[in-house]
Amino acid sequence: MDKRKHARFIKRLEARIIIDHTSFWSKSGDLSESGLFIRTNRGCSVDTAVDIELSLPGNKVSFLKGIVRRTVRTPIPIMKNGIGIEITEKDETFRDFVKSISGKINEY
């Protein structure tokens, strides 16, 4: 049984991740209105605070804040290595983007 509150959408978007004043570029694997999975071989500890600059279609950028809730590391490079992030702060640009891909009409 899926415990997630919100539907996930597979979206490969460029993302700049900033953790403890260090940044790196990666791609999103999927996202929802409350979280996203970043595909990366860089691990980090659960409960680490992160800042995210997510490149959206139409040359838009969304600025998010989040907390790492899960780190996935496998010895096989083609597997989905990465970090699961719970979004704690999101901007209107991100809200509008999620509404546009989910077909939602109601505000959240």
C-alpha positions in Angstrom: 0.0 0.0 0.0 1.4 3.4 -1.0 1.7 5.7 2.0 2.2 8.9 0.0 -0.2 11.8 0.4 0.3 13.3 -3.1 0.6 11.9 -6.6 4.1 11.7 -8.0 5.1 12.7 -11.5 8.2 11.6 -13.4 10.0 14.8 -14.5 13.6 15.0 -15.4 14.5 18.6 -14.5 17.9 20.1 -13.8 18.4 20.9 -10.2 21.1 22.7 -8.3 21.3 21.3 -4.7 23.0 23.3 -2.0 23.9 21.5 1.2 26.1 23.2 3.9 27.4 25.9 1.4 28.4 23.2 -1.2 26.4 22.9 -4.4 26.1 20.4 -7.1 24.0 19.9 -10.2 21.8 16.9 -10.7 18.4 15.8 -12.2 15.1 15.1 -10.6 13.6 11.7 -10.8 10.1 12.4 -9.8 8.2 15.0 -7.8 5.0 15.8 -6.1 3.6 18.9 -4.4 5.3 17.8 -1.1 8.6 16.2 -2.2 11.0 15.2 -4.9 13.7 12.6 -5.6 17.0 13.8 -6.8 19.1 11.4 -8.8 22.7 11.6 -7.6 25.6 9.4 -6.4 26.3 11.9 -3.7 24.9 10.7 -0.4 23.9 12.8 2.6 22.5 12.1 6.0 18.8 11.9 6.7 17.4 15.1 8.3 20.0 17.3 6.4 18.5 20.7 5.3 18.8 21.4 1.6 18.2 24.4 -0.7 17.1 23.6 -4.3 17.0 25.6 -7.5 14.8 23.7 -9.8 14.9 24.6 -13.5 11.3 24.4 -14.9 10.1 24.6 -18.5 9.8 28.0 -20.0 13.1 29.2 -18.5 11.6 29.4 -15.0 13.4 28.6 -11.8 11.8 27.6 -8.6 13.5 28.0 -5.2 12.7 25.4 -2.7 13.9 24.4 0.8 13.7 20.8 2.1 14.9 18.1 4.4 16.5 14.8 3.2 14.2 12.0 4.3 15.8 9.1 2.5 19.2 8.3 0.8 19.4 5.5 -1.7 22.8 4.1 -2.6 23.3 0.9 -4.5 26.5 -0.7 -5.9 25.0 -0.7 -9.4 25.4 2.7 -11.2 22.3 2.2 -13.4 20.0 1.8 -10.3 18.2 4.8 -8.9 20.8 6.3 -6.5 19.7 9.5 -5.0 18.0 11.4 -2.2 14.4 11.8 -1.3 13.5 15.3 -0.1 10.5 16.5 1.7 9.8 20.1 0.6 9.4 22.4 3.6 9.2 25.7 1.6 8.0 26.2 -2.0 7.4 29.2 -4.1 4.4 30.1 -6.3 6.4 29.1 -9.4 6.6 25.5 -8.1 3.0 25.5 -7.0 1.9 26.6 -10.5 4.1 24.0 -12.2 2.7 21.1 -10.1 -0.9 22.3 -10.7 -0.1 22.4 -14.5 1.2 18.8 -14.6 -1.4 17.4 -12.2 -4.4 19.1 -13.7 -5.5 20.3 -10.3 -7.9 23.2 -10.1 -8.0 23.6 -6.3 -5.4 25.6 -4.4 -3.2 23.8 -1.9 
